Amino acid sequence: MIVTVEEMKNYLRVDFEDDDMLIESLITAGEKQCMDILRTDDENELSECQNGKIAVMFTVAYLYEHREEADHHAMDMTLRALLFGSRKEGF
């Protein structure tokens, strides 16, 4: 994982353990989403990407805070802006 649960909890300002499993799942989903935007299957490319960690943290925070009404299109547009410089032309 590019972001640990503890790092993410600190970023989210979560100081309880009840949501640890949810946060861990969101980290996995966030990494996958960011790798899809980058057009890669290699987690190392995500971790080496200039904004990779920030993009994953943004994704997790967005999904955590907007569990009920997430606008995935808006989230993807922000991720594209963050990751576009490192995005491959194709898979």
SVG drawing of the C-alpha trace seen along z (x, -y; Angstrom):
<svg xmlns="http://www.w3.org/2000/svg" viewBox="-26 -19 35 24">
<polyline fill="none" stroke="black" stroke-width="0.4" points="0.0,0.0 1.2,-3.4 -0.6,-4.9 -0.9,-3.2 -4.1,-3.1 -2.4,-5.2 -1.4,-7.9 -4.9,-8.0 -6.5,-8.2 -4.2,-11.1 -5.1,-12.8 -8.9,-12.2 -8.5,-13.2 -10.0,-9.9 -8.9,-8.9 -10.9,-5.7 -10.5,-2.2 -14.1,-1.5 -13.5,-2.5 -10.1,-0.9 -11.4,1.9 -13.4,-0.6 -10.4,-2.9 -8.2,0.0 -10.7,1.0 -11.0,-2.6 -7.2,-2.8 -7.2,0.3 -10.0,-1.2 -8.3,-4.5 -5.1,-3.0 -6.9,-1.0 -8.8,-4.1 -5.5,-6.1 -3.8,-3.3 -6.7,-3.2 -6.3,-7.0 -2.6,-6.5 -3.3,-3.5 -1.0,-1.1 -1.3,2.1 2.0,1.6 1.7,0.2 5.3,-0.9 4.5,-3.3 1.8,-4.9 4.2,-5.2 6.9,-6.8 4.4,-9.2 4.9,-12.8 1.3,-13.2 0.5,-9.5 0.3,-9.5 -1.7,-12.8 -4.1,-11.4 -4.7,-8.2 -5.2,-10.3 -7.6,-12.6 -9.6,-9.7 -9.9,-8.0 -10.8,-11.2 -13.4,-12.0 -15.0,-8.5 -14.9,-8.5 -16.5,-11.9 -19.1,-11.3 -20.1,-7.8 -23.7,-8.4 -23.6,-10.9 -20.2,-10.7 -19.9,-12.3 -17.4,-9.9 -17.2,-12.0 -16.0,-15.1 -13.6,-12.9 -12.2,-11.4 -11.7,-14.9 -9.7,-16.0 -7.6,-12.8 -7.0,-13.3 -5.7,-16.8 -3.4,-15.5 -2.1,-12.6 -2.3,-13.8 1.5,-14.5 2.3,-10.9 -0.6,-9.3 0.4,-6.8 -1.1,-7.2 -2.5,-3.7 -2.3,-0.5"/>
</svg>
